[in-house]
Amino acid sequence: MSISYLISVVAELAILAIIISSILSWLTGVTALQPVARFFNTITDPLIGPIRRILPPIGGLDFSPIVAVFLIWVVENVLLVLLAGH
């Protein structure tokens, strides 16, 4: 397993966790999903929390997951380009 593959897998898992966390946030009334939602919030809060402090919800919409996904994508691509150069 190469480091490039590992970076890609970690980035994709982080993006998937953010997407799942965002979807679960819409289903807050379903009590059976609350432990799952807490798990994904615990995983994604370190990624999304700092963005939320800088970018508060606009009109009741939280854009921080979108920004986090974009930043993960940028960091992944920069790291892969840097690794390809070596």
DAHUHU-V631126 format. One record per backbone hydrogen bond with DSSP energy under -1.0 kcal/mol. NH is the residue of the N-H (numbers start at 1). CO is the residue of the C=O. If there is no record, write none. Layout:
NH&CO  NH&CO
This chain:
6&2  7&3  8&4  9&5  10&6  11&7  12&8  13&9  14&10  15&11  16&12  17&13  18&14  19&15  20&16  21&17  22&18  23&19  24&20  25&21  26&23  30&27  31&29  33&30  34&31  37&33  38&34  39&35  40&36  41&37  42&38  43&39  44&40  45&41  47&44  48&44  49&45  52&48  53&49  54&50  55&51  58&61  61&58  67&63  68&64  69&65  70&66  71&67  72&68  73&69  74&70  75&71  76&72  77&73  78&74  79&75  80&76  81&77  82&78  83&79  84&80  85&81  86&83
